[in-house]
Amino acid sequence: MSMLTINIRIDADLKNKSEMILEDMGLNMTTAFKIFLKEVIRSHSIPFQIKSDLFYSESNQKALAESIKQFESGNTVVKTMDELREMENE
């Protein structure tokens, strides 16, 4: 079987952090990629769930920006824990 070289460009921090973790597992980057690709072939899929972080969704970022704007303008509501518990039961 002939061997090929694959070049991948990644952020230096991502490379360094992942190499440290892989080293703790007794693996190097090449072996980790081979394991990943073999699992892609075996399962015909990416071997993990890919999803976005909802914190960074456009709607959440808009809500956070609005909350910050209200806070900075002094338009805030202060409630005690007891008041919040009462609201929960309404």
N, C-alpha and C positions, 0 to 999 in steps of 0.2 A: 504494500500500500504506500503510495507516494504521500509525502507530507508537504503541506503548504503553510505559508506564514500569513497571518491576518494581523493587520495594524488597526488599532482602535484608538481614537483620540478621546481622552476623558480628562476631567478636572484633576489636577494633582492631589488635591485634598481627598477626593473620592477614591483615587487610586491608593493613596497611603493608608487611609482608614480601612479600606477593604482588605488590603494586604495584611495589615496587622491582625484582623479578625481571622482571615484565612490561615495565617501562620499558626494561630492558636488551635486551629482545627487540623493542623498538619498538612495543609494544602497550599499550593501556590496558585497564582492567577491562571496559568495555563490549565492546570488540572480542574480548577473550578469552572472555567469556561467549557472544558470538555464534558464535565458532568452535566452542565446546563444544556449543552447542545444534544447530548445523548438522550436527555429527558424530553427535549423538544421533539426529537425523532420518535421516541417511544410513545409519547402521548399525543402527538400531532397538535400540541398547544404550548403556550407559555406555561411553565410548571408552577406558576403562582398567580394569584389574583392581582390584576392591575386595576387600580381605582384612584380617583383623585381625592385629595384632602379637602373635605367640604369647608374647612376653615377658609381656604383661599378662593372659594367660589365667588363669582361676581356678585350674586345677591347678598352673600354674607359680608363681603367687603363693603358694599353699599350701606348695609345696616350698621356695621361697625363705624364707618365714617360718619353716619348720622348721629350715632350715640356719642362719638367724640365731639362732634359739633355742639350737641345739646349740653354735654358736660362743660365744654369750654365757655359756653355762653351763660353758664350758671342755671340752666333749665333742667334741674335734676329733682328727683323725688326720693326722699329718704324714708325708709320704713324699718321698723324694728323686726326682729325675727318673729315675734308674736304676731305682729301685723301681717307679715308674709304668710304665716301659717293660717291665719284667719282667711286671707284671700284665697289660699289653696282650697279651702273647704266651701267656698262660695259657688 
